[in-house]
Amino acid sequence: MSENTSKEVYSLSHFKLHASDLFREIRASGQPLWLTVNGKGKIVIQDAASYQKLLDQVDVLQSLIGIRRGLADVAAGRATSMRSFEKEFRKRRDLRRRAR
């Protein structure tokens, strides 16, 4: 994974002096800014809409990973029918079978 996905890298000192201009740049481009402290990338600044979009993409990817794992379990025979699950669930909790 790349350390820096943005072409915009500034020192924290530069950011402090030019914050208004850099905020406008962030909003216009939708790209994050990387800030350095002592020459090393330490802080990423991003506008809220772009950050939310990133979080939404992470949610989708996590869902896809879960689906892929589930499909792999089914393909490997690590699955239980709903009927078997319900029977074991009711047995463990001493529940009566519901009327249908």
DATA-V998286 format. One record per run of one state. SS is the DSSP state (h for helix, s for strand, l for the rest). FROM is the first residue (numbers start at 1). LEN is the number of residues. If there is no record, write none. Layout:
SS/FROM/LEN + SS/FROM/LEN
This chain:
l/1/8 + s/9/3 + h/12/6 + l/18/1 + h/19/11 + l/30/3 + s/33/5 + l/38/2 + s/40/6 + l/46/2 + h/48/28 + l/76/6 + h/82/11 + l/93/8
